[in-house]
């Protein structure tokens, strides 16, 4: 791949890069808890870890109360 013959200025480089913007993440609302979270990610509500509306990892307080 060829190399550039002339150096580009900082202004020219920055002007080109102004169009590279991050997009806002897609958010969803859980039907079970009503919490807003990112799509395809696990999320925490009151110490419990949820994914797709189901509890993956219960909090220590809830698991101790259920065992007693």
C-alpha atoms as an extended CHARMM CRD file, in Angstrom:
* protein
*
        68  EXT
         1         1  UNK       CA              0.0000000000        0.0000000000        0.0000000000  PROA      1               0.0000000000
         2         2  UNK       CA              1.4550000000        3.3800000000       -0.9500000000  PROA      2               0.0000000000
         3         3  UNK       CA              2.4860000000        5.9530000000        1.6040000000  PROA      3               0.0000000000
         4         4  UNK       CA              1.3300000000        9.5790000000        1.4200000000  PROA      4               0.0000000000
         5         5  UNK       CA              3.8030000000       11.9940000000       -0.1760000000  PROA      5               0.0000000000
         6         6  UNK       CA              2.7100000000       15.0010000000        1.9000000000  PROA      6               0.0000000000
         7         7  UNK       CA              1.8490000000       15.3800000000        5.5300000000  PROA      7               0.0000000000
         8         8  UNK       CA             -1.7480000000       16.3020000000        6.2810000000  PROA      8               0.0000000000
         9         9  UNK       CA             -2.3710000000       19.0250000000        8.8240000000  PROA      9               0.0000000000
        10        10  UNK       CA             -3.9730000000       18.4140000000       12.2200000000  PROA      10              0.0000000000
        11        11  UNK       CA             -6.9700000000       20.4590000000       11.1340000000  PROA      11              0.0000000000
        12        12  UNK       CA             -7.5130000000       18.3320000000        8.0440000000  PROA      12              0.0000000000
        13        13  UNK       CA             -7.2200000000       15.1110000000       10.0330000000  PROA      13              0.0000000000
        14        14  UNK       CA             -9.6140000000       16.3260000000       12.7290000000  PROA      14              0.0000000000
        15        15  UNK       CA            -12.1200000000       17.6320000000       10.1850000000  PROA      15              0.0000000000
        16        16  UNK       CA            -12.2490000000       14.1680000000        8.6320000000  PROA      16              0.0000000000
        17        17  UNK       CA            -12.6950000000       12.4790000000       12.0080000000  PROA      17              0.0000000000
        18        18  UNK       CA            -15.5700000000       14.7040000000       13.1860000000  PROA      18              0.0000000000
        19        19  UNK       CA            -17.9970000000       12.4250000000       11.3780000000  PROA      19              0.0000000000
        20        20  UNK       CA            -16.9960000000        9.3830000000       13.4560000000  PROA      20              0.0000000000
        21        21  UNK       CA            -19.5230000000        9.5480000000       16.2720000000  PROA      21              0.0000000000
        22        22  UNK       CA            -20.5770000000        6.8920000000       18.7370000000  PROA      22              0.0000000000
        23        23  UNK       CA            -24.1640000000        5.7640000000       18.5380000000  PROA      23              0.0000000000
        24        24  UNK       CA            -26.4700000000        5.6810000000       21.5330000000  PROA      24              0.0000000000
        25        25  UNK       CA            -26.9000000000        2.1250000000       22.8620000000  PROA      25              0.0000000000
        26        26  UNK       CA            -30.2050000000        0.3780000000       22.2040000000  PROA      26              0.0000000000
        27        27  UNK       CA            -32.2120000000        0.1190000000       25.4130000000  PROA      27              0.0000000000
        28        28  UNK       CA            -35.0090000000       -2.2560000000       26.3530000000  PROA      28              0.0000000000
        29        29  UNK       CA            -37.4670000000       -2.5050000000       29.2360000000  PROA      29              0.0000000000
        30        30  UNK       CA            -37.7760000000       -5.7460000000       31.1810000000  PROA      30              0.0000000000
        31        31  UNK       CA            -41.3140000000       -7.1230000000       31.2920000000  PROA      31              0.0000000000
        32        32  UNK       CA            -40.6760000000       -8.8010000000       34.6470000000  PROA      32              0.0000000000
        33        33  UNK       CA            -38.9970000000       -6.0180000000       36.6300000000  PROA      33              0.0000000000
        34        34  UNK       CA            -39.6970000000       -2.9270000000       34.5250000000  PROA      34              0.0000000000
        35        35  UNK       CA            -36.0000000000       -2.0090000000       34.5970000000  PROA      35              0.0000000000
        36        36  UNK       CA            -34.3720000000       -0.3260000000       31.6120000000  PROA      36              0.0000000000
        37        37  UNK       CA            -31.2560000000       -2.1300000000       30.3800000000  PROA      37              0.0000000000
        38        38  UNK       CA            -29.0630000000       -2.6080000000       27.3160000000  PROA      38              0.0000000000
        39        39  UNK       CA            -30.1400000000       -5.2720000000       24.8470000000  PROA      39              0.0000000000
        40        40  UNK       CA            -28.4700000000       -8.6980000000       25.1000000000  PROA      40              0.0000000000
        41        41  UNK       CA            -26.8110000000       -7.8380000000       28.4320000000  PROA      41              0.0000000000
        42        42  UNK       CA            -27.3870000000       -9.1030000000       31.9480000000  PROA      42              0.0000000000
        43        43  UNK       CA            -28.6190000000       -6.4350000000       34.3770000000  PROA      43              0.0000000000
        44        44  UNK       CA            -28.8850000000       -6.1020000000       38.1340000000  PROA      44              0.0000000000
        45        45  UNK       CA            -32.1030000000       -5.2770000000       40.0240000000  PROA      45              0.0000000000
        46        46  UNK       CA            -32.0560000000       -5.2190000000       43.8520000000  PROA      46              0.0000000000
        47        47  UNK       CA            -28.9350000000       -7.3980000000       43.9420000000  PROA      47              0.0000000000
        48        48  UNK       CA            -30.3460000000      -10.0800000000       41.6290000000  PROA      48              0.0000000000
        49        49  UNK       CA            -28.7610000000      -10.5920000000       38.2200000000  PROA      49              0.0000000000
        50        50  UNK       CA            -31.3650000000      -10.8900000000       35.4330000000  PROA      50              0.0000000000
        51        51  UNK       CA            -31.1660000000      -11.8530000000       31.7630000000  PROA      51              0.0000000000
        52        52  UNK       CA            -34.2100000000      -12.0100000000       29.4760000000  PROA      52              0.0000000000
        53        53  UNK       CA            -36.5530000000      -11.5820000000       32.4530000000  PROA      53              0.0000000000
        54        54  UNK       CA            -35.2020000000      -14.5510000000       34.4030000000  PROA      54              0.0000000000
        55        55  UNK       CA            -32.9990000000      -14.5530000000       37.4890000000  PROA      55              0.0000000000
        56        56  UNK       CA            -29.5150000000      -15.8300000000       36.6890000000  PROA      56              0.0000000000
        57        57  UNK       CA            -27.8720000000      -15.2310000000       40.0550000000  PROA      57              0.0000000000
        58        58  UNK       CA            -30.0120000000      -14.3820000000       43.0850000000  PROA      58              0.0000000000
        59        59  UNK       CA            -28.6060000000      -12.0320000000       45.7170000000  PROA      59              0.0000000000
        60        60  UNK       CA            -27.1450000000      -13.5260000000       48.8640000000  PROA      60              0.0000000000
        61        61  UNK       CA            -29.9410000000      -12.0630000000       50.9920000000  PROA      61              0.0000000000
        62        62  UNK       CA            -32.6710000000      -13.6480000000       48.8640000000  PROA      62              0.0000000000
        63        63  UNK       CA            -30.9200000000      -17.0340000000       48.6230000000  PROA      63              0.0000000000
        64        64  UNK       CA            -30.4270000000      -17.1700000000       52.4370000000  PROA      64              0.0000000000
        65        65  UNK       CA            -34.0840000000      -16.2770000000       53.0520000000  PROA      65              0.0000000000
        66        66  UNK       CA            -35.2330000000      -18.9640000000       50.6100000000  PROA      66              0.0000000000
        67        67  UNK       CA            -33.0110000000      -21.5970000000       52.2500000000  PROA      67              0.0000000000
        68        68  UNK       CA            -34.3550000000      -20.8590000000       55.7520000000  PROA      68              0.0000000000
